Amino acid sequence: MSALLPALADPSDRPALRFGAASLTYGELARAAGALAARVRGEERVAVWATPTAHTVVGVVGALLAGVAVVPLNPRTGERELAHILGDSAPGAVLAEPGAELSAGLAGTPRIEVELGGPAGPPVAEPDDPEATALVVYTSGTTGPPKGVLLSRRAVAASLDALAEAWSWTADDVLVHALPLFHVHGLVLGVLGPLRRGGEVRHLGAFSVEGVARELGDGGGTMLFGVPTMYHRVADALGGDASLAAALGGARLLVSGSAALPVHDHRRIAAATGRTVVERYGMTETLMITSVLPGGEPRPGTVGVPLAGVELRLVDEDGSVLPEFDGETVGEVQVRGRNLFSGYLGRPDATAAAFDGDWFRTGDMAVREADGTVRLVGRKATDLIKSGGYKIGAGEIENALLDHPGVREAAVTGEPDPDLGERIVAWVVPEDAEKPPAESELADHVARLLAPHKRPRVVRYLDALPRNDMGKVLKKALPDAR
């Protein structure tokens, strides 16, 4: 497919999207997006106030048809971060739903209201430059001000096509989700993914177990995308809800991403529905890197094998490439392929530092099993713990803790230790706050599943783990959570 969204070139009455009461066919989407494209053409970049509405989709698609790069804005972004994003990307306008209340920081940016209707006319042709920037998505800014990740039309198409091959994703699929539309997960996979295939996206607006049951049941949904928090709520509800179990059991594909899905939630969902949840791995700069193949047995912490067109290697601290597929040797994940971003907006220094030749340094640590499956063990900056001469990934300890019936949530960090260099600290949200599992019990549990040197030396109990919008644990906030 040369066009990013080929179904818009030959629009039909097939359903394209539904957000609550608002729904558009491909013909209606082509007309609304075409009308908007005429209004934004000539701009270098436009911002989109990315609420979970059909207007956001029309705004994004209209800009893409016009060959204008889209800067998705999180409506909950704080004033300082928003000011940085606007100053860095300099959008010519902000696209928003009529009547939507925008942040005061956007007062100086021209506003274009997005309508869901448009005049009849010939379809708008997409630009044909595959290297043109489609999206500028800002990173979370955990190591400084957020950087604008330049995602080309080529990268978006390559990643979505690789997923389609791995998941047998077709125009017959109806995707259900409630993900935010200012991240890669919800916007690229969750909106552009089905639209590229010519299928349908149904957005719940806000996540609810009832909405999932409705859309996957009588609604005819075939695929569900979610994050672990959502699947945990689904797993909690499955025990007493036969209709929910039937709805999930009837889905063709259940996909979880953005963080690891705990093994006990995997097991509860599989036992109740007969369906295994597929995990995949990616990040803003790379889009999707690996995926578990549908129908495979879930293995805690594993994210499958590299997708078509993606090359992956593990690199040691000294820069040497690790040849071992032994399930134990830890290295940094580096990748290359057509799925990679084009660079950071206005930051050639940061772009150069992010690459080792033409290999992108993900900052994620992993091991590879004998069959090539990738098992993530944490982030290089926050999750690699050097204790007693061993390099230990926090992720595998977290998965082991989550396998304990008394643990609802878990995070693992390292802290200085005069003897070990670093000691392993477990932050645990117990299933029963009145009767949490003993520290020694959890340490023995991890030692039995993994190895004695990987057991936590300290356990700290919390009511909840600090998380961001996508459900990822904010480990830098953990010392303040005590």
N, C-alpha and C positions, 0 to 999 in steps of 0.2 A: 504494500500500500504506500503510494507516494504521499498522499494527503494524510494529515494527522487525523482528521475526522471525515472519512470518505462518505459516510451515510448522509452528510449534509449536502453533498454535491448532487445527490439524487433523492431529495426528500420525499417522504411517504407519510402515510397515516399510521405507521407503526409507533407505539408509545416510546418516548425517549426518556422522560423523567417525571417523577411525581414527588412533590413535597407537600404533604397534607392535602389540602383541597386544590392546590395548584398543580396542574399537569399539562405537559406539552408533548405533542407528537413530534416526529422529526421534521415534518413540514412546518409546524408552528415554531419550533426551535430555530430552524433555518431562517424564517422570516424575522423573528424577533432579534436574533443575533446579527442578521444581515443589516437590519435597520440601525443597530447600535454600531456596527462596524463602520458604517458611513459617517457616524458622528465622531469616532475616535481616530480614524485613519490619519496618518501623518504624525501622530504622537510617537515618541520613542518608547515610553512606558506609561502605563496607567495603574493606579491602585484600585483594588476591589475590596470593598467593605464586606468581608467574607462571613456573612450570617448564613445559617443553615436554611437557605431559601432558594427557590427556583430563580430568583433575580440574580443571585450570585453566579449560578451556572450560565445564565444568559450573558452576564457581564464578562465572564472569563471566555466563553466561546466567541462572543462578538469581537473581543480584542484579538483573539487568535486568528479569526477570519481576516481581520484588518492588518495582520502582521505586526501587532503591537505587543510588547512584552507586558505580562501581568505581574503585579506585585500584590499578592494576597495579604490582607491585613486582618489580624486577630482583633475582633471588637473589644476584647478584654485587655489589650496591651496597655501598659502604663504610659503615662505622659512622656517620661524620659526616653523609653525605648521607642515609642512611636515617633518622637522628634528625630531620633537617630535614623530610623528607617526612612522617613520622609526626606531628611537632609541628604542621606546617602543615595537614595534611588531617584529623587527629584521627579516624581510622577507628574505628568501634565494635567491629570485630573483624577478624581476619585469617583468610581462607579458605585452606586448604592441604590437600594430599594427606595421607592418614593415614600417619604415620611419617616425613614429611618433616622434615628438620632445619632449623629456622628460625634466623635471626640472633639473637644475644643481645639485640639492640636491640628485638626484638618481645616480650620477656619480659613486659612490662606490658600487652600487648594481648590481649584474650580471643581464643582460637583456636577456630575451627569447622572440623572436618574434613569434607572433601567426599567424599561417597560417589557411586559410579557407578550405584547402583540407587535405586529409589524405589517407593512403593506405587502401585497402580493407582488411578486416579481421574480426574475431569474435568480437562482442561487448565487451567492457570493463565492468566487473562487478563492481558495486559500493560496497564500504565497508559497512558492516552490523552493525556498532556500532551507535545506534541512539543518543548517548550522545557525539559523536565526534563533534568537532567544525567545522561548515561549513563556517562561516563568522566571521570576526572581524571587526565590523563597529564602527567607531569613532564618539563619540558624538560631538555636536557643540562647546563644551568647553566654555559655557557662564559663568560657575562658576569656571573656572580654566582650566588647560591644558586638551585637549580632552582625554576621557577615552575610551579604547578599549572594546566594548561590545561583549562578546562571545556568539554567536548564534549557538546552536547545530542543528544537522540535525533533531532531534526530535522537537525542537521548530518551525523550519521552516515548517516542514510537518504538525504539529498540527494546526498552524495558517492558512496555505493555505487550509487545508481541512475544517476548520470551515468556512472560507469565501466561499468555494465551496458549502457548505451546505446552507448557508444563501442566496447566490446569484444564486443558481442552475447553477453553472459554470461547463461546460462540455468540452469535446474534440471538440465539434462543434463550440465553440466560437472563434472568431478572435478579439484579443485585440489590440486596437490602442492607442498609447500614445507618448509623447515626453518628458518624465521625465528623469532626470539625473540618471545614473546607479551606482552612488556611495552612494545612500541612500536606505533605506528599501523600500520606496514607489516605486521607479523605478526599482530596482534590484530584490527584493524579490517578491513583488506583481506583478510588471510589466513584469518580465522575467521568474523567477522561477515559478510563478503562472501558466501562460499558459503552460509552458513546463511540469509541474507536471500533468496537466490535459490531456496532449497530444494534445493541441490546438495550435494556432498560435499567435505570437506576431508580430505586425507591428509597428516599431519605425519610427517616422517622422524625426528624426535627430534633427531638430529645430522645435519648435511649430509654426504652422501657421493655421489660420482658413481655408485656402484653402486646406491644407493637411488633416485636419479633415473631411471636406466635401467630399474630394476625396475618402478617405479610408472607411468612413462610408457609402458613397453612392454607386457608382459603384464598389468600392473595396470590398464590402461585409463584412466590419467590423461589429461586433455585440456589442462590448463593448468599452467604452472610459474611460480612467483614466486621471485625470488632477488635478491641484491645482486651487484655486479660481481665480488667475490672468488669467489663461487660459480660464476659464468659463466666466469671465467678458468680455474678448475679443470676445468670441463666442456670448455672449448676445448682445454686442454692434453691431455685424454684422448681427444679425438675422433679424432686421427690414427690411432690403432691399435685403435679399438674400433668395429667396424661395427654392433654391436647398440645401442650408445649413440647413434650417428648415426641409426639407424632409429627409435629410441624418440623422440628429439627431433623428427625429421622427421614423426613421426605425431601430434605434439601440435598442438592447435589454436592455442595461444597461449603464447608465451614472453615473460615480462615481467621487466624489470630496473628497480630503483629504489634510492633512498637515496643514490646517488652516480652519476656519469657512467660509462657502460660504454665502455671504450677501443675505438677504432675497429678495431684489429687483432683484438680478440676478436669484435666484430660480424662481421668478414669471415670469420674462421675458422669460426664457427658457421654462418653462411649458406652458405659453400662446402661444408661437410660435410653439412648437413641440408636445405638448401633453405628453411630458415625464418629470417626476420629477427626479432631480439629487439626487442620494443616497449619503449620507455622512457617513463616518465611522471614528473611533477613534483608534489610536494606537501610539506607540512610539518605538524607537529603542530597548529598553530593553524588551518590552512586545510583540512586533509585534502587531497584531491586537487584540483589546479588545472588541469593540462594532461595530454595524452597524445598520443603518436604513434598514428596510426590503423593498425590491423593491415594488413599487406600493403604499407605504404609503404616506400620506400627509406630506410634509416637514414642520417642525416646527423650527423657528429660534433658532439656538444654540444647537439643540438636535442632538445627534449622535447615537441614537437608543438604542438597548438593548444588553447585553453581548452576545458574540458569544458562540456557543456550546463548552463546556469544560473550559470556563473562569468564575471564580468566582469573583465578584466585591462587594466591600463594601465602605461606606463613614465613615470617622473617624474624630471626633472632635479634636480640638487643645489639649485637655487633654488626648487624646488617647482612648476615649470611642467610641464605634461603634454607629453610628446614625441609629436608626431603621426607621426613618420617610421617607415615600415616599410622601412628601407634596408639592414638587415643590418649596420650600422656604429655607429649612434648608441646609446650605452650609457645606460641609466636604471635606476632601482630599480623592481622589480616591485611593484605594488600591486593588490590584488584585493578584490572584494566578491561576496556571494552567500549563499545559504542554507547553504553548506558551511562558513561561518566559525564559529569558536569563540565562546562567550558571554562570555569574559573570563578573567582570571587569578584564581584563588582568593584572596580576601582582599587583592587588589592593584589597587584602582581606579586608582591612580597609574600603574602599569605598563600597565594596560589602556588608559587614555586616551592614553598616550605611543605605544602601538602603532598608533594609528589616525590617519589624515588624513581627518577627517570620518567617513564610513562606509566608507572604503577602508583595508584593513589593509596596513601597511608590512611587507613580507616581509623586507627587508634583503638580498634577492638582487638581483644586477645582471644585466641581460640586454639583448639586442637582439632586434628582430623582423624576420624576413625579409619579402619582398614579399607572400608568401602568408599572412602572419599567424603563421607558425611562430615559436615562442619558442626562442631560443638563450641558455642561461645562460652567464655569463662569470665568476661567482664571487659571494662574499658581500661586501656593502658594507664590513663592518668589517675583513675580512682579505684580500679578494681583489681589491679595486680598487686598482690601482697607478697612481700619477701620475708619469710619467716623461717628461722632456723636453717638457712641455706637453701630452702625450697622456694620456687616461684609458684604461687597459688592463685588461681582465679576465683574471685568472689562468687561468680555466677554458679559454679558447680556446688559450692557450699550452700548457697541460697536454695537451689533445687533440692538438695538433700534435706534441708530443714523443712521445706514445704511438703516433703514426703511424710513428715511426722503428723499424726492426727490432731495433735494439740496446737499446731501452728497454722494461723490463718494467713499471715503475711510475714515476710522475712527480708532483711537486707544485711549485707555483710561488708564490713570495712576493716581496714588495718589501722593500728595506732602504735606509736613508738613503744618499744619494749627493750630494756637494757640488756636482756639476755638473748632474746630471739631476733632482735632487730625490729621486727613488727609482730604484734600479736593479733590474732583474729578476733574481731568483735562481731557478735550477732545482735541485730536489732529485731526483736520479735513482737508481733502482735498475736497474742494467744487466742485460740478459739473461745476459751472461757477465761475472762479476765480475773475471775475470782479464784480459779485454780489453774494457773499457768504451769506448763511442764517445767520441772526442775532444771537448773543449769547443767547439772551433771548428766541428766537424762538426755538432753539435747546434744551435749558433747559426745556422749557414747554413741548416740544415734548416727551422728555424722562420721565418727571414726569407723563405725561398723560398715557404713555404706561406701565410704571413700578411702580414707587412710588416717591413721592416728595423728599425723602431723597437720591434717586439715581440720581438726576439730576446733570449734571456737573456745577461746580461753576466757572470754567474758560474754555474758548474755545480758542485754538490757531490754526491758519490756516497755512497750509503748501502746497507746490506744489506737494509733494509726500511723502509717508512714507518710511523710510528706511527698506529694506527687505533683507532676505538672499536668497540663491539659490532656496529654496523651496517655496518662497513667504511669509514666516512668517515675521511678523513685528519685527524689532529689537528695542524693547522698550528702552533698555539702550542707544541707540543712539539718542533718541528723544530730550533730552535737547540740543544736539548739532545741531539739525535740525532747530532751530528757526532762 
